[in-house]
Amino acid sequence: MTVTNKQSFWEHLDVLRVAIVKIALVTVVFGVAAFFFKEELFSVVLAPKSDGFITYRLFNRIAAWSGSLSESFSVQLINTKLAQQFIIHLKTALCAGVLCASPYILYQLFRFVLPALYENERQYVTRIVGGGYVMFGLGVLISYFLIFPLTFRFLGTYQVSSDVNNLITLDSYISTLVMMCLAIGLVFEIPILSWLFAKLGFLSAGFMRRYRKHAIVIILVVAAIITPTSDIFTLSLVALPMWMLYEVSIWIVKGTVICK
């Protein structure tokens, strides 16, 4: 039994318009707030470029416990265009606004589609949306605290000769950070999609085990496509979590009951 109210197409369209306006307003408010808190915003965004970042300090402690020495590093960011820093400030504030407003965005979209769903469909949609949001956030955090810092430290300090210094542009730094966080966030949706396909009867654990080798090849290809750089180090950092998520997905699919 549905709880759908009888509404015309234009009434549904008006409800959607109101939801989009609310989403835009909330996103703009968060974006403006992020814009005016410039120091706090970029202290977070630029933190992985410093050797005092929490990830580097953790690896330094591990290295100290193992008896090895870890070297400090320094990478200088530069700006090469007149208006580039202001444009990057705007874009970064907008990204921060979308990120902060994302729970409200999902809430408004869920409210819009809710009346058209059956009771059991609501449960599945709630699980998919909630689980997908959590997994995406987890992927972004892992990218920010682990994958991007290690990639940046490796590539930012790599030199073919001591005569060649690395000067990384701010635009390159921000673009790589955003793209990697977005890509890893999407990659972490693999278990959610696997659960959904298994629930619908399209996927089985046996199928995933049988084609594991094929999946690894696909993972390497996808990792090469979504990786913003072309080095094997970054490719490995992206491909490894994808392979681990694939193995976790097999376990999830194995315990999933097909929806009748």
C-alpha positions in Angstrom: 0.0 0.0 0.0 1.4 3.4 -1.0 1.1 6.7 0.9 1.2 8.7 -2.3 -1.0 11.8 -2.4 -2.7 12.4 -5.8 -0.8 15.3 -7.3 -0.5 16.5 -10.9 2.8 16.6 -12.8 3.0 20.4 -12.2 2.4 20.0 -8.5 5.2 17.5 -8.3 7.4 19.8 -10.3 6.6 22.7 -7.9 7.6 20.5 -4.9 10.9 19.6 -6.7 11.5 23.3 -7.4 11.0 24.2 -3.7 13.4 21.5 -2.7 16.0 22.7 -5.2 15.7 26.3 -4.0 16.1 25.2 -0.3 19.2 23.1 -1.3 20.7 26.0 -3.2 20.1 28.4 -0.3 21.6 26.1 2.3 24.6 25.4 0.1 25.2 29.1 -0.6 25.0 29.9 3.2 27.6 27.2 4.0 29.7 28.3 1.0 29.7 31.9 2.0 30.6 31.0 5.6 33.5 28.8 4.3 34.6 31.8 2.1 34.9 34.2 5.0 36.7 31.6 7.2 39.5 31.5 4.7 42.3 30.8 7.2 40.5 27.9 8.8 39.4 26.5 5.4 42.8 26.4 3.9 44.5 25.3 7.0 42.6 22.0 6.5 43.0 21.9 2.7 46.7 22.6 2.8 47.5 20.5 5.8 48.8 17.4 3.9 51.5 19.5 2.3 53.3 20.0 5.6 55.5 17.3 7.2 53.7 18.1 10.5 50.5 16.5 9.1 49.1 13.8 11.4 49.7 11.0 8.8 53.4 11.9 8.4 53.8 12.1 12.2 52.2 8.7 12.6 54.5 7.1 10.0 57.5 8.9 11.6 56.7 7.3 15.0 56.3 3.9 13.3 59.7 4.4 11.7 61.2 5.4 15.0 59.9 2.3 16.7 61.4 0.1 13.9 64.7 1.8 14.4 64.8 3.6 11.0 65.1 7.3 10.4 62.5 9.3 8.5 63.4 12.4 6.6 61.5 15.7 6.8 60.3 17.2 3.6 59.3 20.6 2.3 57.2 21.3 -0.8 56.6 24.9 -1.9 53.3 25.8 -3.6 53.2 28.6 -6.1 50.7 30.6 -8.0 51.2 31.4 -11.7 48.1 33.4 -12.6 46.9 36.8 -11.5 43.4 35.9 -10.4 44.0 32.2 -9.8 44.2 32.4 -6.0 40.8 34.2 -5.7 39.2 31.7 -8.2 40.6 28.8 -6.2 39.3 30.4 -3.0 35.8 30.6 -4.5 35.8 27.0 -5.8 37.2 25.6 -2.6 34.5 27.5 -0.6 31.8 26.1 -2.9 33.1 22.5 -2.5 33.1 23.0 1.3 29.6 24.4 1.1 28.3 21.4 -0.8 30.1 19.0 1.6 28.7 20.7 4.7 25.2 20.8 3.1 25.3 17.2 1.8 23.2 15.8 4.7 20.5 18.4 4.1 20.7 17.8 0.3 20.1 14.1 0.8 17.2 14.8 3.3 15.4 17.1 0.8 15.8 14.6 -2.1 14.6 11.7 0.1 11.6 13.8 1.2 10.7 14.3 -2.5 10.8 10.7 -3.5 9.4 9.3 -0.2 5.6 9.6 -1.1 6.1 7.5 -4.2 7.6 4.5 -2.4 6.1 1.4 -0.8 6.9 0.8 2.9 9.5 -2.0 2.1 11.0 0.2 -0.7 11.5 3.0 1.9 13.6 0.6 4.0 15.8 -0.4 1.1 16.2 3.2 -0.1 17.0 4.4 3.5 19.7 1.7 3.8 21.2 2.4 0.3 21.2 6.2 0.8 22.4 6.1 4.4 25.0 3.4 3.7 26.2 5.0 0.5 26.6 8.4 2.3 28.6 6.8 5.1 30.8 4.8 2.7 31.4 7.9 0.5 32.4 9.9 3.6 34.7 7.1 4.7 36.4 7.0 1.3 36.9 10.8 1.3 38.5 10.6 4.8 40.8 7.7 3.8 41.8 9.7 0.7 42.5 12.9 2.7 44.3 11.2 5.6 46.2 8.4 3.8 46.1 8.1 0.0 46.6 11.8 -1.0 49.3 12.6 1.6 51.4 9.6 0.6 50.9 10.4 -3.1 51.8 14.1 -2.5 54.9 13.3 -0.4 56.2 10.8 -3.0 55.5 12.9 -6.1 56.2 16.3 -4.5 59.7 15.2 -3.3 60.6 13.0 -6.2 63.6 14.4 -8.2 65.4 13.2 -11.3 68.3 15.4 -10.3 69.2 17.6 -7.4 69.5 20.4 -9.9 65.8 20.4 -10.5 63.5 21.8 -7.7 59.8 20.9 -7.4 57.5 23.9 -7.5 53.9 22.7 -7.3 51.2 25.1 -8.4 48.3 25.7 -6.0 45.8 24.8 -8.8 47.5 21.4 -9.4 47.5 20.7 -5.6 43.8 21.5 -5.1 42.7 19.8 -8.3 44.5 16.6 -7.4 43.1 16.6 -3.8 39.5 17.1 -4.9 39.7 14.5 -7.7 41.3 11.9 -5.5 38.8 12.4 -2.7 35.9 12.3 -5.1 37.3 9.2 -6.9 38.0 7.3 -3.7 34.6 8.3 -2.3 32.9 6.8 -5.3 35.1 3.7 -5.2 33.9 3.0 -1.6 30.4 2.6 -3.0 31.3 -0.8 -4.3 30.0 -2.8 -1.3 26.7 -0.8 -1.4 26.2 -1.5 -5.1 27.1 -5.2 -4.6 24.6 -5.5 -1.8 21.9 -3.9 -4.0 22.6 -6.1 -7.0 22.7 -9.2 -4.8 19.4 -8.2 -3.2 17.8 -7.9 -6.7 19.3 -11.3 -7.7 21.7 -10.0 -10.3 24.9 -10.9 -8.4 26.2 -13.9 -6.4 29.2 -14.6 -4.3 30.1 -17.5 -6.6 30.1 -15.3 -9.6 32.3 -12.8 -8.0 34.8 -15.5 -6.9 34.8 -17.1 -10.3 35.6 -13.9 -12.1 38.0 -12.5 -9.4 41.0 -12.4 -11.8 38.9 -10.5 -14.4 37.8 -8.1 -11.6 41.4 -7.4 -10.7 42.2 -6.5 -14.3 39.2 -4.2 -14.4 40.2 -2.6 -11.0 43.6 -1.8 -12.4 42.1 -0.3 -15.5 39.6 1.8 -13.5 42.3 2.9 -11.1 44.5 4.0 -14.0 41.6 6.0 -15.4 40.5 7.8 -12.2 44.0 8.4 -10.9 44.9 12.0 -11.6 48.6 11.2 -12.0 50.2 8.5 -14.1 52.7 7.0 -11.7 52.6 3.4 -10.5 52.7 4.5 -6.8 49.5 6.3 -6.9 47.9 3.6 -9.1 48.8 1.0 -6.4 47.4 3.2 -3.6 44.1 3.5 -5.5 43.9 -0.1 -6.7 44.6 -1.7 -3.3 41.5 -0.3 -1.6 39.4 -1.2 -4.6 40.6 -4.8 -4.4 40.0 -4.9 -0.6 36.4 -3.6 -1.1 35.8 -6.2 -3.8 36.8 -9.0 -1.3 34.6 -7.4 1.4 31.7 -7.2 -1.2 32.0 -11.0 -1.8 31.4 -11.5 2.0 28.5 -9.1 2.0 26.9 -10.7 -1.1 27.3 -14.1 0.4 25.1 -13.2 3.4 22.5 -11.3 1.4 19.0 -12.7 1.0 17.5 -12.2 -2.4 14.4 -9.9 -2.4 11.3 -11.8 -3.7 
